[in-house]
Amino acid sequence: MDARATLTGGREAAGRLVLVVDDDPRVRTVVTWQLEAEGFRVTEAADGRRALEAIERERLDLVILDLALPGVGGLDVLRSLRGGEHATLPVIVLSGRSGETDRIVGLDLGADDYLVKPFSPGELAARVRSVLRRAAPTSPVTATGLRIDHAAREVFLDGQELTMTAKEFDLLAFLAAHPRQVFTRAQLLERVWASAAEWQGEATVTEHVHRLRQKIGPGPVRTVRGVGYRYEP
């Protein structure tokens, strides 16, 4: 893994808690080592029953779930998740079954991604980061009464919906998903605009921050002098 990937992974991991569910202790060990090396916290379960207990007990950010589990199977765990209060918890399915039917069933039941064994631990970590970016949980109400509904792409201030352009929403949602973390304008161009400073001017970021502040007030998006911006919940 190169230095840039390590830095990016560390930013996105940010201490998030991942449950690894697999009856093979070797798989759990390899996945745990890889994720912990990238900054994630990891808890483990060897079967479906323990997985469901951990889901109820812990405040998880993502589940890595093997399908072939003793007792309560992986698909049963996934069904239980999607039909209960943890319906939005991201799940990546692992399976030694390479058949298309198993993949379709897992995805139809609400898996966010699917990886067939044997797999690269590095690729799995990249899938974890990608799924967490897509999941983007709704930000809590802040002291200023600001609420971001990621699923509906709506922003409310003191109960009133604000009109946002697509990129204004993307920028606010990204910063809110990384509270108190400072990003340079170049980093924001890369992460929000999927661009680079040599292709798109950093003034683009400055202008969008200015527009956001006109709509939500100066408090939530703070300037860190000489560096960039951070979201203050």
N, C-alpha and C positions, 0 to 999 in steps of 0.2 A: 504494500500500500504506500503511495507516495505521500509527501508531506502535506500537499494540498488536500488530499482526501482525508487524511487524519484530522486536519484542522476543521474541515467541514463536518465530519462525523462527530467530533467532540462538541461542536456548537449545537448540532441538532439533537445529540443524545441528552445533554443537559440534565443528567441524573434521572431520566425517565425509567420507569419500572416495567420490565418485560417478563412475562411468565413463559417459561419453556416447558412444554408438555411432551414427554417422550418416554417410552418404557425402556429405552436403551440408555444406560448411564454414560456410555461413551459419546453418544450424540449430545446429550445434555451438557457434558463437560466441554466439548469442542465449541458448541454454540455459546455457552456461558463465557468461556475464555475470550472468544472473539468480541462479543458484545461488551463485556466489561473493559476490554482493552480500548474500546471506542467511547467509553464514558457512560454506558448504560448501567443501570442496576438490574440485577437478574434474580428471579426466584424460580424454583423448579418444582415440577410435579411428575410422578412416574406413571400415573394412570388418570382416567377421566374423573373418578370420584374426588381425588385430591385436587385436580384442576378446578373443578366446580367450587370446592371449598376455598381455594386460594382466590378465585374470582370474587367470591363474596367477602372474603376477609381483607384483601389488599386493594389499594387504589392503583389499579394497573393502567398502563398506557397502551399496551399491546400484548397479544397472546400469539405465541408460535406453537401450533397444535399439530401433533402427529395424528394421522387417521387410525392407524392400527394400534389401538390401546387395549389393554386387558380390562375386563369388566365393562364400565361405561365407555363406549367407543368414541372416537374423535368426532364423527358426524353427529352423535347424540349430544356431545358437549356443544358443538356449534349450533345445533337446533335449540338447545336450552338457552344459549347466549342470545340468539337472535329473537327468541320469543319472550325474553324477560326484561328486567330493568337495565341490563348491560348491553342492550341491543346495538349500541353504537360503538362498542369496544372493538378496535381493529384486530383482525385475525389473519395470520399468515398460516396456511395449511402446509404441512410437510407430509410426504407420503412416499413409500417405496413402490407404490402402485403407479405405473406410468400410463395406465389406460385412460383414454379420453373421457370415459363415463365417470370415473371417480373425480376427475378434474371438474367436469361439468356439474356434478352433484354438489361438490364443495363450493363452487362459485355460486350456484343457484341458491344454496343455503345461506349465502351472505359472506363467504370468505373474501377478504380484500386482495389476497394474492395466493399463489399456489406454487410450490417448489417441490420437485421430485428428487428423491434420494437416488444416488449420492449427489451431494451438492457442495458447492464452494462456500465455506463460512464467510468469506468476504462478500460473495454475492448475496448471501442471506442478510448480512448487515446492511448492504446497500438497499435491499428490498424493504427492510425495517424502516430505514430513513425515509424512503419514498412513500411508504404507506402512511407514516406519521405526518409527513407533509400534506398528503391528500386529506387525511382525517380532519386536521385543523379544528379542534373542539371549540365550541362557543366560549368566548371570553366572559368572565364574570362581570357583573355590574361594578363599575368603579365608583370612587368617591364623587366623580363629576356626573354620575348618572349615565355613563356611556356604556352601551351594550352592542356587541357585534354578533350577529347571527350568521355564521359561516355557511350553513347549509342553504339559507335563503339569500345570502349575499346582501343583507340589510344591516343598517347601522341606525341605532336609536340614541337620542340624547334626551334625557329626562322624559322618556316615553314617546317622544316625537321622532318619526322616521326622517332621516336626513337623505338628501339626494347626493349620490356619489357616482363618479365615473368609475369604469371598471378598474383602472389603474389606481385611483385613489383608494378604492376598497382593498385592492390587493396589497398596497403598501401598508395601510392601517392594519389589516389582518395579519400580515407578516410580522410587523413590529409587535403587535399585541400577543402573538404566539411566542414571543421571546422577551418577556418582560425584563426590564432593567439591563438587557444586553445591548451593548453599543455596536452599531454598524456604521462603517464608512459609507460615503456615497457610492464608491466603486463596488462595494459589497452589495449594496441595495440594487444597483443596476444589474448585477449578476443574478441575484436571487429573485428579484421581483420582475425585472424587465427581461431576464434571460439575455442580457446584452453585456457589453463591456465598455469601459470609458473611452477606448479608441474608436468605438463605433457610435456611441451615444453620449452626449455631453452630461457631465455630472450636474449641470444646472437643471436638468430634467427633474432630478430628485429634489433639489432645492425648491423648485416651483411647485411640485406636488405636495411637499411638506407645508409650504405656505398656504396652499388651497385647503389642505386638511385643517390647519389651525383656524382658518376663517370659519370652518363649519363646526369643529368640535371644541374650539378654544385652544389656548396655548399650553394647557397643563399636561395632557397625556403624552404628546410627542415632544420630548426635550432635546435641545441642542447640547451636545458635548463639545465645547469649544476646541477647535483644532483637530477634531476626530470625526464626528458624525452625529448620529441621532440614536435615541433610545426611547422605549415606551415605558412610561411610569404609571403602573396601575394604582 
